[in-house]
Amino acid sequence: MAKHAAFLRGVNLGGKRKTGSAELCSCFEAIGLEDVQTFRTSGNVVFDAARESKAKLSPRIEKALRDSFGFDVEVFLRTAAEVRAIAAHEPFPAKLVEASDGKLQVALLAKKPSSGARKQVLALADDDNRLVFEGFELYWLPSGGIRDSAPYLKSIESLVGQWTMRTKGTVESLAAKYFA
């Protein structure tokens, strides 16, 4: 069995897309996944799965979620090793992270962006919005809150495709609890 984390996009953010931990666990268990646990209520699910590619597993989970809850949920799967690597990666000097009024964010991408898209995104970086790619993730250090950056984020997402975002602290806590 392989341990995975599913990061769900858009779950428990608005009044119409709510679901509880028990319902999420039941949905994952109904399709044969084991040792299912949720982490916080922001759409983080940890589970064991038989050896199955992420390319096959993601759509299977997305269909089960749609069938169970009546709305589409994009799933961004990462293996235990990938979660540990995200948690361990230090994309910016500690002094910059500590000095920022914003929290270091990790955008988990569905696919690795092309080199052209990466260059365009990195060209948008400045002292108020620092950006670094690593693998299938985009690390973002904002100088302020995320809500103030909605137009900025939409332009980046148009270049790299769908994502779901977590604070790096959330990923670090999840990795420490489930993948140490």
C-alpha positions as CSV (number, residue, x, y, z in Angstrom):
1,M,0.0,0.0,0.0
2,A,1.2,3.5,-0.8
3,K,0.4,6.5,1.3
4,H,-1.0,9.6,-0.4
5,A,-2.4,13.0,0.4
6,A,-5.3,14.4,-1.6
7,F,-5.5,18.2,-1.6
8,L,-9.0,19.1,-2.6
9,R,-9.8,22.4,-4.3
10,G,-12.8,24.5,-3.2
11,V,-14.1,22.2,-0.4
12,N,-15.5,23.9,2.8
13,L,-14.8,27.4,1.5
14,G,-18.3,28.5,0.7
15,G,-21.8,27.7,2.0
16,K,-22.7,25.5,-1.0
17,R,-19.5,23.4,-1.1
18,K,-19.5,22.1,2.5
19,T,-18.8,18.6,3.6
20,G,-17.7,17.0,6.9
21,S,-14.7,14.9,7.7
22,A,-16.8,11.7,8.2
23,E,-18.5,12.2,4.8
24,L,-15.1,12.7,3.1
25,C,-13.7,9.6,4.7
26,S,-16.7,7.6,3.7
27,C,-16.4,8.7,0.1
28,F,-12.8,7.7,-0.1
29,E,-13.4,4.4,1.6
30,A,-16.3,3.6,-0.7
31,I,-13.9,3.4,-3.6
32,G,-11.5,1.0,-1.8
33,L,-9.0,3.4,-0.2
34,E,-7.8,2.5,3.2
35,D,-6.7,4.2,6.5
36,V,-8.5,7.4,5.3
37,Q,-8.1,10.4,7.6
38,T,-8.8,14.1,7.1
39,F,-6.4,16.8,8.2
40,R,-8.1,20.0,9.3
41,T,-11.3,20.9,7.5
42,S,-9.8,22.5,4.4
43,G,-9.9,19.6,2.1
44,N,-6.8,17.5,3.0
45,V,-7.3,13.8,3.0
46,V,-4.6,11.2,3.7
47,F,-5.1,7.6,2.7
48,D,-3.5,4.3,1.6
49,A,-4.0,3.0,-1.9
50,A,-3.0,-0.1,-3.8
51,R,-0.3,0.6,-6.4
52,E,-2.3,2.7,-8.8
53,S,-1.0,5.6,-10.8
54,K,-2.0,9.1,-9.8
55,A,-3.3,9.6,-13.3
56,K,-5.9,6.9,-12.7
57,L,-6.5,7.5,-9.1
58,S,-7.3,11.3,-9.3
59,P,-10.2,11.0,-11.7
60,R,-11.6,8.0,-9.7
61,I,-11.6,10.2,-6.6
62,E,-13.0,13.2,-8.4
63,K,-15.9,11.1,-9.7
64,A,-16.6,9.7,-6.3
65,L,-16.7,13.2,-4.8
66,R,-19.0,14.5,-7.5
67,D,-21.3,11.5,-7.1
68,S,-21.3,11.9,-3.3
69,F,-21.6,15.6,-2.9
70,G,-23.2,16.8,-6.2
71,F,-20.4,19.3,-7.1
72,D,-17.1,19.0,-8.9
73,V,-13.9,18.9,-6.8
74,E,-10.5,19.0,-8.3
75,V,-8.0,16.6,-6.6
76,F,-4.3,17.3,-6.4
77,L,-2.6,14.0,-5.3
78,R,0.8,13.8,-3.8
79,T,2.7,10.8,-2.6
80,A,4.2,10.6,0.9
81,A,7.7,11.4,-0.6
82,E,6.3,14.3,-2.5
83,V,4.6,15.8,0.6
84,R,7.8,15.4,2.6
85,A,9.8,17.2,-0.2
86,I,7.3,20.1,-0.3
87,A,7.5,20.4,3.5
88,A,11.3,20.3,3.5
89,H,11.8,22.8,0.6
90,E,12.9,26.3,1.7
91,P,12.2,28.4,-1.4
92,F,13.1,31.7,0.2
93,P,15.6,32.9,2.8
94,A,14.3,32.6,6.3
95,K,14.8,36.3,6.9
96,L,12.4,37.1,4.0
97,V,9.8,34.7,5.3
98,E,10.0,36.1,8.8
99,A,9.8,39.7,7.6
100,S,6.7,39.1,5.5
101,D,3.3,40.1,6.7
102,G,1.9,37.3,4.5
103,K,2.2,33.6,5.0
104,L,4.3,31.4,2.7
105,Q,1.9,29.7,0.3
106,V,2.2,26.5,-1.8
107,A,0.1,26.2,-4.9
108,L,-0.2,22.5,-5.8
109,L,-0.4,22.3,-9.6
110,A,-2.1,19.7,-11.6
111,K,0.8,19.5,-14.0
112,K,4.3,20.9,-14.4
113,P,4.0,24.2,-16.4
114,S,5.9,24.7,-19.6
115,S,9.1,26.6,-19.5
116,G,7.4,29.5,-21.3
117,A,4.6,29.7,-18.7
118,R,7.1,29.5,-15.9
119,K,9.1,32.4,-17.3
120,Q,5.9,34.5,-17.7
121,V,4.8,33.8,-14.1
122,L,8.3,34.5,-12.7
123,A,8.3,37.8,-14.6
124,L,5.3,38.8,-12.4
125,A,7.3,38.4,-9.2
126,D,8.4,41.5,-7.3
127,D,9.3,42.4,-3.7
128,D,5.7,42.2,-2.7
129,N,5.0,38.9,-4.3
130,R,8.0,36.5,-4.5
131,L,7.6,33.4,-6.6
132,V,9.6,30.2,-7.1
133,F,8.7,26.9,-8.9
134,E,9.8,23.6,-7.6
135,G,8.5,20.4,-9.3
136,F,4.7,20.6,-9.5
137,E,4.5,23.4,-7.0
138,L,4.6,27.2,-7.1
139,Y,5.8,28.8,-3.8
140,W,4.5,32.3,-3.2
141,L,5.5,34.7,-0.5
142,P,3.1,37.6,-0.4
143,S,3.7,40.7,1.5
144,G,0.1,40.8,2.7
145,G,-3.1,38.8,2.7
146,I,-4.3,36.5,-0.1
147,R,-7.6,38.2,-0.5
148,D,-5.9,41.4,-1.6
149,S,-4.1,39.4,-4.3
150,A,-7.1,37.8,-6.2
151,P,-6.5,39.6,-9.5
152,Y,-2.8,38.8,-9.3
153,L,-3.5,35.1,-8.6
154,K,-6.0,34.8,-11.4
155,S,-3.4,36.0,-14.0
156,I,-0.9,33.4,-12.6
157,E,-3.5,30.6,-12.7
158,S,-4.4,31.5,-16.3
159,L,-0.7,30.7,-17.2
160,V,-0.2,27.5,-15.1
161,G,-3.6,26.0,-14.9
162,Q,-5.7,24.8,-12.0
163,W,-4.3,24.6,-8.5
164,T,-5.2,24.4,-4.9
165,M,-3.3,26.5,-2.4
166,R,-2.2,25.7,1.2
167,T,0.1,27.5,3.6
168,K,3.4,25.9,3.8
169,G,2.8,25.5,7.5
170,T,-0.2,23.3,6.8
171,V,1.8,21.1,4.5
172,E,4.6,20.9,7.1
173,S,2.1,19.9,9.8
174,L,0.5,17.3,7.6
175,A,3.9,15.8,6.7
176,A,5.0,15.7,10.3
177,K,1.8,14.0,11.4
178,Y,1.3,11.4,8.6
179,F,4.5,11.1,6.7
180,A,7.4,11.4,9.2
